[in-house]
Amino acid sequence: MNKSLPESLYTADQVRQLDHVAIHQEGIPGFELMTRAARTVLSTIGRYWPEADTLLVLCGAGNNGGDGYLVAKLAKEKGLRVSVLSFKNPAELSGDALTAWQACSDAGVVIRPYDSKQSLCADVIVDAMLGTGLSGDVRGDYLDAIKRLNHLENPVCAVDIPSGLCANTGVPLGDAVKVQLTVSFIGLKQGLMTGQGPEYCGELVFNSLRVPESVYQAVPSSCRRISPGQFRGWLSPRSRAAHKGDFGHVLLIGGNKGMPGAIIMAAESAIHCGAGRVTVVTRKRHLSALAVRCPEVMGTSVKSRSGLGSLADGKNVIVVGPGLGRDDWGLKLLKDALAAECPVVLDADALNLLSDHPQLLKGRKSPMIFTPHPGELARLSGLDVPAIQKNRFAALVDSHRQLTALTGESGAESQQDIALLLKGAGTLIFDGQNTALCSDGNPGMAVAGMGDVLSGVIGALLAQGVEPFKAAQMAAWLHASAADEVVAGQGETGLRATELIPVIRQRMNFIIGH
């Protein structure tokens, strides 16, 4: 993911508001913004495909098509061989889009109506068919063109957003163009960054078109992309007189029969991320493996009848779920963990048990961080996975509301005691009021153990005094960016969760030192 992308992310309606403020309050003519956008697209194409000599521009109606017409005009003036296929009769165009068509025609660009029998052939194809205003499924010639483009080997550059992709959710509306490059403007659309969005938009480039900062101040964004610059001051360099008690005590619960690795990975990541002390509660048969793998971690075993007892006393945070299982042993330990008066991180089987025993949350007042993948969130919320993936943002808000209601608490403060982290491409985190998105990470992370490592990182940050919503954001970024660093040298296939742990530690110390 391009690290120069802005932090603020917007819905389609919010981007339209940004346009409106720029034009009507800041006095920037709409056609001027369109011209700036076209110049940006053409110059970006020149950087990515410097040998390109022919350009085919597919132009729809509205401003997205207007951008395309001006791209074609500028390409013609630059000496490229360019042609346009239009999806809207020029007589039906209006406003800036009509002006752009006229400028393109006057420049001598050949403009022909789209015909499914025509060849789509050029060094680079520019997708300027459908912008952010699409509400229903793609139909007609647009759908035909999208399907044809997705079967070509020619590189495609999308203007603002790949046609057919929902700007709000990152879900194809019927179908969408899978492009190699997307050049987005003014406000970065949140749908480009989560769900299927990254799969469709390819390399993402953003340009504000020199819109002044006052425009952004007038329109709040819906979501914030996590970047390491936000972490300043969340953790401080350690005092020379520091001792282990200053950095918290994490209790990790899990590792049922046949599942020792999950809780060991969580413990190992917690100790590497700065927790002063780490204790693991697991099955007796796993204690020797824990001692061999991570001797710095304390371990103890319990029986389901006895539960945690006093083991939760004095702990700063509890992480429960990795390898926990769903039997009586796991259920008893989950009950005891939720009865403790300290922050609790709930992962894996803790979430699955809660889907069967939601009453365990009743009366819970201390902070909780839930870390489900879509399948776990489906079981927890009663939604199905397709519904969650269709709108990850809405699913996050609805599920957070449900979890808050289950505790029996109400009000803004109680909502913010719950942070919900939805894993997947473009991990989302919500605390009842604010949404954060992690744009780092890669498909190599689709392997067992990744969530266990993440839960340990979150626990360590909480133990050191980082607030729950901040801890979830920082952990998600550390985890995902570490994976990016590892695969940059070794590739995505075969990545192991434990490979991330030393890199996470390095990144964490770099942040603290800067």
Protein Blocks (a to p, Z undefined) as FASTA:
>chain_A
ZZkbcfbdcdfklmmmmmmmmmmmnopafklmmmmmmmmmmmmmmmmmmmbmbdcdddde
hjklmmmmmmmmmmmmnopacddddfbdfklggcjllmmmmmmmmnopacddddfkbccd
dfbdcdffbcckbfbdcehjllmmmmmmmmpcbdcddehiaghiafklopaehiacddfb
dcdehiacfklmgcjlmmmnmpadddeklpafklmmmmccfbdcddfklmgokaccddfk
bcfklnopaddeehiehilmmmmmmmmmmmmnopabdcddddfklmmmmmmmmmmbccdd
ddfklmnmlmmgopabdcehihnbjafklmmmmmmmmmpccddddehjlmmmmmmmmmlm
gopabdcdddddfklmmmmnopafklmmmommlmmmmmmmmmmmmnopacjklmmmpccd
dedehiacdehjaccddfedcfklmcghjlmmmmmmmmmmmmnopafklmmmmmmmmmmm
mmmmmmmmnojnhpafklmmmmmmmmmmmmmmZZ
